[in-house]
Amino acid sequence: MIQALSTLLPVAYLTATFLYLLDFLVERQAVLWRVRLVALVGVLGLHVGLIAARAVAAGGFPHLGGWSALSALALCLVTLHLWTTARAVHPGTSLIVFGVATLLQLVSSALSPVVTALADDRPLPFYLFHVGSILVASAALVLSGLYGLLYLALFRQMRRRRFGPLFSGLPSLDQIIHVTRRAALAAFVLLAIGVNAGIWWAHRAQVEGFSYADPLVLALLVLTLHFGLVAFSGRIPGLTARRASVAAAAGFMLLLISLVAVQLSRASFHWTS
């Protein structure tokens, strides 16, 4: 069951991405909206089903680390995006977000082990709070970075007065930078909470191998400070909307590099359990 769901999920995400692409190719929007709604419900249902299947196989709540963290990140990303765009749908942003989610799930499905371990040896409510806050923060961070990239792309198009087909499906520059900063604020707050909760637990439980020099801990602390600057860039002299967008995009790239580096090295106390 886990293998089947892991294989189906990237296909389901790719289908949803293609349906957003059709917004730029077809005119029957009412029919397309209904088909896309069914596809989105199916994607979320399959993803929840995969987590449930892993929980059954593990005999308890599954460990949300390693390459499987990318799958959880994809779920958080699309859920956060759908929630923030519930009243103002922009097919251009949805196309890009679902494209990234498809890539994350594809990597996770290809590299995550079928046999799932139990969640770390700590109280389940605390584990869900700690890991959940960091995952949602990471999704907000990715969303902020993607909107930062969109701002830069749209800004460049406007300066050159070359408006491609994606232009009509994007929000305005003011809307984009607003979402960029709001998502960065959510990432900053949730990362600060999640990271400090993890550090508190590591000290309290005397977790073997814990160190502030751990690559994952360092990366999360740097990202927390970085996106704090992006979040409050509107009140920082000299940190214009364009520079804030560059910073958000750079933070997004830093997150991806950090995730890949940690997964490849496995040199983290998170993996010693």
Sine and cosine of phi, psi and omega as CSV:
sin_phi,cos_phi,sin_psi,cos_psi,sin_omega,cos_omega
0.00,0.00,-0.70,0.71,-0.01,-1.00
-0.88,0.47,-0.69,0.72,0.00,-1.00
-0.89,0.45,-0.66,0.75,0.00,-1.00
-0.91,0.42,-0.71,0.70,0.01,-1.00
-0.92,0.40,-0.62,0.79,0.03,-1.00
-0.90,0.44,-0.53,0.85,0.03,-1.00
-0.98,0.22,-0.61,0.79,-0.05,-1.00
-0.96,0.26,-0.53,0.85,-0.11,-0.99
-0.87,0.49,-0.75,0.66,0.04,-1.00
-0.86,0.51,-0.58,0.81,0.04,-1.00
-0.91,0.42,-0.67,0.74,0.01,-1.00
-0.90,0.44,-0.68,0.73,0.04,-1.00
-0.90,0.43,-0.65,0.76,0.02,-1.00
-0.90,0.43,-0.60,0.80,0.05,-1.00
-0.90,0.44,-0.71,0.71,0.03,-1.00
-0.89,0.46,-0.64,0.77,0.04,-1.00
-0.88,0.47,-0.68,0.73,0.01,-1.00
-0.90,0.44,-0.61,0.80,0.01,-1.00
-0.91,0.41,-0.54,0.84,0.11,-0.99
-0.95,0.32,-0.57,0.83,0.06,-1.00
-0.89,0.46,-0.56,0.83,-0.01,-1.00
-0.90,0.44,-0.33,0.94,0.06,-1.00
-0.83,0.55,-0.49,0.87,-0.03,-1.00
-1.00,-0.04,-0.06,1.00,-0.12,-0.99
-0.88,-0.47,-0.40,0.92,-0.05,-1.00
-0.84,-0.54,0.25,-0.97,-0.05,-1.00
-0.94,-0.33,-0.30,0.95,-0.05,-1.00
-0.99,0.14,0.97,0.25,-0.13,-0.99
-0.93,0.36,-0.54,0.84,-0.03,-1.00
-0.90,0.43,-0.71,0.71,0.03,-1.00
-0.91,0.41,-0.67,0.74,-0.01,-1.00
-0.89,0.46,-0.63,0.78,0.00,-1.00
-0.88,0.47,-0.67,0.75,0.00,-1.00
-0.92,0.39,-0.69,0.72,0.01,-1.00
-0.89,0.45,-0.66,0.75,-0.01,-1.00
-0.92,0.39,-0.60,0.80,0.03,-1.00
-0.88,0.47,-0.68,0.73,0.04,-1.00
-0.89,0.46,-0.66,0.75,0.00,-1.00
-0.90,0.44,-0.66,0.75,-0.01,-1.00
-0.91,0.41,-0.68,0.74,0.05,-1.00
-0.88,0.47,-0.64,0.77,0.02,-1.00
-0.90,0.43,-0.67,0.75,0.02,-1.00
-0.88,0.48,-0.77,0.64,-0.02,-1.00
-0.91,0.43,-0.61,0.79,0.03,-1.00
-0.90,0.44,-0.69,0.72,0.04,-1.00
-0.89,0.45,-0.62,0.78,-0.04,-1.00
-0.93,0.36,-0.69,0.72,0.07,-1.00
-0.89,0.45,-0.61,0.80,0.04,-1.00
-0.89,0.45,-0.60,0.80,0.04,-1.00
-0.90,0.43,-0.69,0.72,0.03,-1.00
-0.89,0.45,-0.65,0.76,0.03,-1.00
-0.90,0.43,-0.65,0.76,0.01,-1.00
-0.91,0.43,-0.64,0.77,0.05,-1.00
-0.91,0.41,-0.60,0.80,0.02,-1.00
-0.91,0.42,-0.67,0.74,0.02,-1.00
-0.90,0.44,-0.69,0.72,-0.02,-1.00
-0.91,0.41,-0.57,0.82,-0.04,-1.00
-0.99,0.10,-0.29,0.96,-0.05,-1.00
0.98,0.20,0.41,0.91,-0.01,-1.00
0.20,-0.98,-0.16,-0.99,-0.04,-1.00
-0.92,0.40,0.76,-0.65,-0.10,-1.00
-0.97,0.26,0.42,-0.91,0.06,-1.00
-0.95,0.31,0.81,-0.58,-0.02,-1.00
-0.99,-0.17,0.83,0.56,0.02,-1.00
-0.76,-0.65,-0.04,-1.00,-0.01,-1.00
0.92,0.40,-0.49,-0.87,-0.01,-1.00
-0.93,0.37,-0.39,0.92,0.04,-1.00
-0.92,0.39,-0.33,0.95,0.06,-1.00
-0.90,0.43,-0.50,0.87,0.04,-1.00
-0.91,0.41,-0.59,0.81,0.05,-1.00
-0.91,0.41,-0.71,0.71,0.05,-1.00
-0.89,0.46,-0.59,0.80,0.03,-1.00
-0.91,0.42,-0.64,0.76,0.04,-1.00
-0.88,0.48,-0.68,0.73,0.02,-1.00
-0.90,0.44,-0.71,0.71,0.02,-1.00
-0.89,0.45,-0.62,0.78,-0.04,-1.00
-0.90,0.44,-0.77,0.64,-0.04,-1.00
-0.94,0.34,-0.58,0.81,0.03,-1.00
-0.91,0.42,-0.71,0.71,0.03,-1.00
-0.89,0.46,-0.66,0.75,0.00,-1.00
-0.91,0.42,-0.71,0.70,0.00,-1.00
-0.89,0.45,-0.58,0.82,0.01,-1.00
-0.94,0.35,-0.67,0.74,-0.05,-1.00
-0.96,0.26,-0.37,0.93,-0.03,-1.00
-0.94,-0.33,0.33,0.95,-0.06,-1.00
-0.88,0.48,-0.54,0.84,-0.06,-1.00
-0.98,-0.20,-0.18,0.98,-0.02,-1.00
-0.59,-0.81,1.00,-0.03,-0.06,-1.00
-1.00,0.09,0.81,-0.58,0.09,-1.00
-0.86,-0.51,0.96,-0.27,-0.09,-1.00
-0.85,0.53,-0.48,0.87,0.00,-1.00
-0.90,0.43,-0.70,0.71,0.00,-1.00
-0.94,0.34,-0.64,0.77,0.01,-1.00
-0.90,0.43,-0.62,0.79,0.04,-1.00
-0.86,0.51,-0.69,0.72,-0.03,-1.00
-0.95,0.31,-0.68,0.73,-0.01,-1.00
-0.89,0.46,-0.71,0.71,0.00,-1.00
-0.94,0.34,-0.48,0.88,0.10,-1.00
-0.90,0.44,-0.68,0.73,0.04,-1.00
-0.92,0.40,-0.66,0.75,0.03,-1.00
-0.88,0.47,-0.62,0.79,0.04,-1.00
-0.88,0.48,-0.70,0.72,0.01,-1.00
-0.90,0.44,-0.69,0.72,0.02,-1.00
-0.87,0.49,-0.71,0.71,-0.02,-1.00
-0.93,0.36,-0.57,0.82,0.03,-1.00
-0.89,0.45,-0.70,0.71,0.03,-1.00
-0.90,0.43,-0.68,0.73,-0.01,-1.00
-0.90,0.44,-0.70,0.71,-0.01,-1.00
-0.90,0.43,-0.56,0.83,-0.04,-1.00
-0.97,0.24,-0.52,0.85,-0.16,-0.99
-0.92,-0.39,-0.28,0.96,0.00,-1.00
-0.96,0.29,0.64,-0.77,0.05,-1.00
-0.94,0.33,0.52,-0.85,0.03,-1.00
-0.94,0.35,-0.66,0.75,0.03,-1.00
-0.97,0.24,0.85,-0.53,-0.10,-0.99
-0.97,-0.25,0.71,-0.70,0.05,-1.00
-0.99,0.11,0.32,-0.95,0.11,-0.99
-0.95,0.31,0.32,-0.95,0.08,-1.00
-0.87,0.50,0.39,-0.92,-0.03,-1.00
-0.80,0.60,0.41,-0.91,-0.05,-1.00
-0.96,0.26,0.98,0.17,0.05,-1.00
-0.42,-0.91,0.32,-0.95,-0.02,-1.00
-0.81,0.58,0.73,-0.68,-0.08,-1.00
-0.85,0.52,-0.67,0.74,0.04,-1.00
-0.85,0.53,-0.66,0.75,0.02,-1.00
-0.93,0.38,-0.66,0.75,0.01,-1.00
-0.86,0.51,-0.72,0.69,0.00,-1.00
-0.90,0.44,-0.64,0.77,0.01,-1.00
-0.91,0.42,-0.74,0.67,-0.05,-1.00
-0.91,0.41,-0.82,0.57,-0.04,-1.00
-0.94,0.34,-0.64,0.77,-0.01,-1.00
-0.89,0.46,-0.68,0.74,0.00,-1.00
-0.90,0.43,-0.63,0.78,0.00,-1.00
-0.94,0.34,-0.62,0.79,0.02,-1.00
-0.92,0.40,-0.71,0.70,0.02,-1.00
-0.91,0.41,-0.62,0.79,0.06,-1.00
-0.89,0.46,-0.67,0.75,0.02,-1.00
-0.90,0.43,-0.62,0.79,0.06,-1.00
-0.90,0.44,-0.67,0.74,0.05,-1.00
-0.91,0.43,-0.59,0.81,0.04,-1.00
-0.90,0.44,-0.72,0.70,0.04,-1.00
-0.88,0.47,-0.68,0.74,0.00,-1.00
-0.89,0.46,-0.68,0.74,0.04,-1.00
-0.89,0.46,-0.69,0.73,0.01,-1.00
-0.90,0.44,-0.65,0.76,0.01,-1.00
-0.91,0.42,-0.66,0.75,0.03,-1.00
-0.93,0.37,-0.54,0.84,0.10,-1.00
-0.89,0.46,-0.68,0.73,0.06,-1.00
-0.89,0.45,-0.65,0.76,0.02,-1.00
-0.90,0.44,-0.64,0.77,0.03,-1.00
-0.86,0.50,-0.72,0.69,-0.02,-1.00
-0.90,0.43,-0.65,0.76,0.00,-1.00
-0.91,0.40,-0.69,0.72,-0.01,-1.00
-0.93,0.38,-0.65,0.76,0.03,-1.00
-0.87,0.49,-0.66,0.75,0.01,-1.00
-0.92,0.39,-0.66,0.75,0.03,-1.00
-0.89,0.47,-0.65,0.76,-0.02,-1.00
-0.93,0.38,-0.60,0.80,0.03,-1.00
-0.92,0.39,-0.61,0.79,0.00,-1.00
-1.00,0.05,-0.16,0.99,-0.04,-1.00
0.83,0.56,0.67,0.74,0.09,-1.00
-0.84,-0.54,0.97,-0.24,-0.10,-1.00
-0.97,-0.26,0.95,-0.30,0.02,-1.00
-0.98,0.19,-0.01,-1.00,-0.04,-1.00
-0.90,0.43,-0.44,0.90,0.00,-1.00
-0.94,0.33,-0.37,0.93,-0.09,-1.00
-0.85,0.52,-0.68,0.74,-0.06,-1.00
-0.93,0.37,-0.35,0.94,-0.02,-1.00
-0.99,-0.10,0.13,0.99,-0.02,-1.00
-0.96,-0.29,0.48,-0.88,0.12,-0.99
-0.95,0.31,0.05,-1.00,0.01,-1.00
-0.96,0.29,0.22,-0.97,0.03,-1.00
-0.86,0.51,-0.65,0.76,0.01,-1.00
-0.89,0.45,-0.65,0.76,0.02,-1.00
-0.92,0.38,-0.63,0.77,-0.03,-1.00
-0.90,0.43,-0.73,0.68,-0.03,-1.00
-0.93,0.35,-0.50,0.87,0.06,-1.00
-0.90,0.44,-0.73,0.68,0.02,-1.00
-0.92,0.39,-0.61,0.79,0.03,-1.00
-0.84,0.54,-0.74,0.67,-0.02,-1.00
-0.95,0.32,-0.62,0.79,0.01,-1.00
-0.91,0.41,-0.69,0.73,0.03,-1.00
-0.91,0.42,-0.62,0.79,0.04,-1.00
-0.90,0.44,-0.62,0.79,0.04,-1.00
-0.90,0.44,-0.69,0.73,0.04,-1.00
-0.89,0.46,-0.68,0.74,0.02,-1.00
-0.89,0.45,-0.69,0.73,-0.01,-1.00
-0.87,0.49,-0.75,0.66,-0.05,-1.00
-0.92,0.40,-0.75,0.66,-0.06,-1.00
-0.93,0.36,-0.61,0.79,0.06,-1.00
-0.90,0.44,-0.69,0.73,0.01,-1.00
-0.87,0.50,-0.67,0.74,0.01,-1.00
-0.92,0.38,-0.76,0.64,-0.07,-1.00
-0.91,0.42,-0.69,0.73,-0.03,-1.00
-0.92,0.39,-0.71,0.71,0.00,-1.00
-0.92,0.38,-0.55,0.84,0.08,-1.00
-0.91,0.42,-0.66,0.75,0.03,-1.00
-0.91,0.42,-0.66,0.76,0.03,-1.00
-0.91,0.42,-0.66,0.75,0.04,-1.00
-0.86,0.50,-0.71,0.71,-0.01,-1.00
-0.91,0.41,-0.65,0.76,-0.02,-1.00
-0.87,0.50,-0.64,0.77,0.04,-1.00
-0.95,0.31,-0.67,0.74,-0.06,-1.00
-0.91,0.41,-0.68,0.73,-0.04,-1.00
-1.00,-0.02,0.00,1.00,-0.01,-1.00
0.78,0.63,0.82,0.57,-0.04,-1.00
-0.90,0.44,0.80,-0.61,-0.03,-1.00
-0.92,0.38,0.74,-0.67,0.06,-1.00
1.00,0.00,-0.06,1.00,-0.01,-1.00
-0.93,0.37,0.67,-0.74,0.03,-1.00
-0.40,-0.92,0.59,-0.80,0.08,-1.00
-0.92,0.38,-0.27,0.96,0.04,-1.00
-1.00,0.05,0.01,1.00,0.06,-1.00
-0.85,0.53,0.70,-0.71,-0.07,-1.00
-0.83,0.56,-0.65,0.76,-0.03,-1.00
-0.93,0.36,-0.69,0.73,0.01,-1.00
-0.88,0.47,-0.72,0.69,0.02,-1.00
-0.87,0.50,-0.71,0.71,-0.02,-1.00
-0.89,0.46,-0.68,0.74,-0.01,-1.00
-0.92,0.39,-0.62,0.79,0.04,-1.00
-0.91,0.42,-0.68,0.73,0.03,-1.00
-0.90,0.44,-0.68,0.73,0.00,-1.00
-0.91,0.42,-0.59,0.81,0.03,-1.00
-0.87,0.49,-0.76,0.65,0.02,-1.00
-0.91,0.41,-0.65,0.76,-0.05,-1.00
-0.88,0.48,-0.74,0.67,-0.04,-1.00
-0.98,0.18,-0.26,0.97,0.19,-0.98
-0.91,0.42,-0.64,0.76,0.07,-1.00
-0.90,0.43,-0.66,0.75,0.02,-1.00
-0.90,0.43,-0.68,0.74,-0.04,-1.00
-0.87,0.49,-0.64,0.77,-0.06,-1.00
-0.97,-0.23,0.33,0.94,-0.04,-1.00
-0.89,0.46,-0.45,0.89,0.00,-1.00
-0.91,0.41,-0.32,0.95,-0.02,-1.00
-0.94,-0.34,0.07,1.00,-0.01,-1.00
-0.97,-0.23,0.89,-0.46,-0.01,-1.00
-0.85,0.53,0.71,-0.71,0.04,-1.00
1.00,0.02,-0.31,0.95,0.00,-1.00
-1.00,-0.06,0.99,0.14,-0.06,-1.00
-0.94,0.33,0.12,-0.99,0.02,-1.00
-0.87,0.50,-0.64,0.77,0.00,-1.00
-0.92,0.40,-0.68,0.73,0.02,-1.00
-0.93,0.37,-0.58,0.81,0.06,-1.00
-0.90,0.43,-0.60,0.80,0.03,-1.00
-0.92,0.39,-0.64,0.77,0.07,-1.00
-0.88,0.47,-0.69,0.72,0.00,-1.00
-0.90,0.44,-0.66,0.75,0.01,-1.00
-0.90,0.44,-0.69,0.73,0.03,-1.00
-0.90,0.44,-0.64,0.76,0.03,-1.00
-0.91,0.42,-0.62,0.78,0.05,-1.00
-0.90,0.43,-0.61,0.79,0.06,-1.00
-0.88,0.47,-0.70,0.71,0.03,-1.00
-0.90,0.43,-0.63,0.78,0.02,-1.00
-0.89,0.45,-0.64,0.77,0.03,-1.00
-0.88,0.48,-0.73,0.68,-0.01,-1.00
-0.88,0.47,-0.70,0.71,0.01,-1.00
-0.89,0.46,-0.67,0.75,-0.01,-1.00
-0.90,0.43,-0.69,0.73,0.00,-1.00
-0.88,0.48,-0.73,0.68,-0.02,-1.00
-0.91,0.42,-0.68,0.74,-0.02,-1.00
-0.89,0.46,-0.68,0.73,-0.01,-1.00
-0.92,0.38,-0.67,0.75,-0.01,-1.00
-0.91,0.41,-0.61,0.79,-0.03,-1.00
-0.96,0.29,-0.60,0.80,-0.05,-1.00
-0.99,0.11,-0.56,0.83,-0.09,-1.00
0.81,0.59,0.36,0.93,-0.02,-1.00
-1.00,0.00,0.92,0.40,-0.07,-1.00
-0.59,-0.81,0.56,-0.83,0.04,-1.00
-0.90,0.44,-0.31,0.95,0.05,-1.00
-0.91,0.41,-0.28,0.96,-0.08,-1.00
-0.96,-0.29,0.03,1.00,-0.08,-1.00
-1.00,0.05,-0.11,0.99,-0.03,-1.00
-0.99,0.14,0.00,0.00,0.00,0.00
